[in-house]
Every structure is written in structure tokens, then in C-alpha cells.
Amino acid sequence: MTAPAPDPVRLVAWVHGHVQGVGFRWWTRSRALELGLVGYAANKPDGRVHVVAEGPRRACLQLVELLRGGDGPGTVELVVDSWDRARGDLTGFRER
């Protein structure tokens, strides 16, 4: 018998810095898909990128670590994250 899948979570992350016009949403989408997550990355008028991702907690933790890691395009100054139970209303991972 296999162990039950961990409860999915919803990660909401606000990424501050020079993260627009540098391929950051595309890079985030690629990392999220590699981790098996669903959600989106969206540019906001104030220069931040809003990331919403759902999936296993471990994968979402990995994504937020990647967002903070400095290996992506642009310059990340701060990532503010919050967590909740997954809503199950997302499919795929999109750039908005």
C-alpha cells in the first residue's frame, strides 16, 4: 500500500526587484512545471511579479527557494510569501 499524497497547498508569492521584462515569468513557469505545480506568474503595474502555485508542499517550498535563489533572470530583492490550503481552481501554469 502506498502512502497517501500530501495535502496540496497554495503558495502566493510577491517577487520584488528588477523582475519584469527579463524573462522572469517564463523562468518561473518553467521551474513550476518541472516541479509539477499549477498556477500562474503575473506582472503587476508596480513592478512586482505575483506568483500563485498549487501542489505538494515540498514542491511549493522548492519553488519559493528558487524564486529567492538568485539564479533566475533579473534581480530579486525580496520575496514575500503566504500559504493556504489549495483551492483546486488552477490548471496548467501560465504567464499572465
Backbone torsions as a table, in degrees:
resi	resn	phi	psi	omega
1	MET	NA	133.8	-180.0
2	THR	-88.4	154.6	177.6
3	ALA	-70.4	146.6	177.9
4	PRO	-64.9	149.9	178.3
5	ALA	-64.8	143.5	178.4
6	PRO	-63.8	150.3	178.5
7	ASP	-59.4	131.4	178.6
8	PRO	-70.5	151.0	178.8
9	VAL	-123.4	166.9	175.8
10	ARG	-118.3	120.6	175.5
11	LEU	-100.2	129.7	171.4
12	VAL	-119.3	120.0	-177.7
13	ALA	-127.6	133.8	174.2
14	TRP	-107.4	115.9	-175.7
15	VAL	-101.7	119.5	-178.5
16	HIS	-103.3	148.2	176.9
17	GLY	133.0	-159.4	175.4
18	HIS	-91.2	85.4	-172.4
19	VAL	-127.3	11.0	175.5
20	GLN	-114.8	142.7	179.1
21	GLY	76.7	16.9	-177.1
22	VAL	-127.6	6.8	-178.9
23	GLY	86.9	15.4	-176.0
24	PHE	-66.8	-41.2	179.2
25	ARG	-64.3	-43.0	178.3
26	TRP	-60.9	-45.7	179.8
27	TRP	-61.2	-43.5	178.6
28	THR	-62.3	-44.4	178.5
29	ARG	-59.2	-44.5	-179.8
30	SER	-61.1	-45.2	179.9
31	ARG	-65.1	-41.9	-179.3
32	ALA	-63.5	-42.8	179.0
33	LEU	-64.9	-38.7	176.6
34	GLU	-60.2	-32.1	-179.0
35	LEU	-89.1	-1.9	178.2
36	GLY	77.8	26.6	-177.8
37	LEU	-97.1	158.3	173.1
38	VAL	-116.5	155.4	178.4
39	GLY	147.7	-146.6	-178.7
40	TYR	-160.6	162.9	172.0
41	ALA	-128.9	126.2	-174.0
42	ALA	-130.8	134.8	172.0
43	ASN	-71.1	143.4	175.8
44	LYS	-117.6	152.5	-176.2
45	PRO	-57.9	-25.6	-178.1
46	ASP	-84.7	4.9	176.9
47	GLY	97.3	-8.4	178.2
48	ARG	-82.7	163.7	169.5
49	VAL	-113.9	129.7	179.8
50	HIS	-99.1	119.2	-179.3
51	VAL	-114.4	127.8	173.4
52	VAL	-123.7	125.4	-178.7
53	ALA	-138.4	142.2	175.6
54	GLU	-127.7	145.0	177.3
55	GLY	158.8	-164.1	179.3
56	PRO	-60.5	142.4	-178.1
57	ARG	-52.1	-44.2	-177.4
58	ARG	-59.4	-43.0	-179.7
59	ALA	-67.3	-39.7	178.3
60	CYS	-66.8	-37.7	175.5
61	LEU	-62.3	-40.5	177.8
62	GLN	-62.9	-40.8	-179.7
63	LEU	-63.6	-45.4	-178.7
64	VAL	-65.7	-33.5	175.4
65	GLU	-65.0	-40.4	177.7
66	LEU	-65.0	-40.3	178.2
67	LEU	-60.3	-37.3	-179.0
68	ARG	-83.1	-16.9	-167.5
69	GLY	-67.9	-21.2	178.2
70	GLY	85.8	3.2	179.9
71	ASP	-91.5	-7.6	-179.6
72	GLY	-84.3	175.4	179.2
73	PRO	-70.5	154.0	179.4
74	GLY	81.2	-163.2	-179.9
75	THR	-131.1	114.3	178.0
76	VAL	-90.2	123.5	178.0
77	GLU	-97.4	-33.3	-175.3
78	LEU	-159.6	141.6	171.4
79	VAL	-124.9	119.2	177.5
80	VAL	-104.8	117.5	-175.2
81	ASP	-118.9	150.5	173.0
82	SER	-137.4	158.9	-171.9
83	TRP	-131.8	146.9	178.2
84	ASP	-153.7	177.1	172.3
85	ARG	-73.3	145.9	178.1
86	ALA	-62.0	142.8	177.5
87	ARG	-93.1	-23.9	180.0
88	GLY	76.0	19.0	-177.0
89	ASP	-103.1	13.6	-177.5
90	LEU	-116.6	146.1	173.3
91	THR	-135.5	145.0	-179.5
92	GLY	63.5	-172.0	173.2
93	PHE	-136.2	119.9	-170.8
94	ARG	-116.6	154.9	168.0
95	GLU	-97.1	128.9	179.4
96	ARG	-116.2	NA	NA
